[in-house]
Amino acid sequence: MVTTMNKTPEDISNTLGTATVGIAGAGGLGSNVAIALARAGVGNLVVVDFDSVEQSNLNRQFYFHSQVGMAKVLALKENISKACPDVNMLAINGRLELGAMTVPFTDVDVVVEALDSAETKAQFIEETLLKLPNIPLVAASGVAGIGGGERIVQNNSGKLWMVSDPEARSSDEDVLLAPKVGLMAYWQANIVLELLLGTNKNFDEKLEGNN
């Protein structure tokens, strides 16, 4: 069988199984991106977060009531190991420090931005684009609210891919719930798969133009 990407399932499995994806943040976006990629067959994940699971996280993040109080990266590693025992996840329990944010991700194939603070998002994106010029970065913005799926867009500039709802209010002004957060996270994960499998035409053309 050949898929719509002109690749066999075996080709896809082999490529994803040896890939490594870095994820900055293990909240609503990061935890859902991680499990989506693990279930898709990505063999190696590097996830960085400093926070612990809270009761209020359970309406949108890939954690369980019994894990409240655990470090998010450790809880996520536990959950991924149950769902996908062959996936290797490096859990880094700590903050991303300005000036050294890219250190955990120097050897990954794709980086995913999944941070909460708008300021930290901007700092991470800027630093990653500067210090990891050859690694694609997939980010997201505007995850709050209910509905509005028709407003979500995917934009690309250089090696930065952004999934966003430009009309969404901030998370301080609107609710964060599983459907919208999950939609954005899975969209990010889908872009990651395209990049890993070489099926993103726009990205391939940009790479060729830079050679």
Secondary structure, 3 states (H helix, E strand, C coil): CCCCCCCCHHHHHHHHHCCEEEEECCCHHHHHHHHHHHHHCCCEEEEEECCECCHHHHHCCCCCHHHCCCEHHHHHHHHHHHHCCCCEEEEEECCCCCCCCCHHHCCCCEEEECCCCHHHHHHHHHHHHHHCCCCCEEEEECCCCCCCHHHCEEEEECCEEEEECCCCCCCCCCCCCHHHHHHHHHHHHHHHHHHHHCCCHHHHHHHHHHC
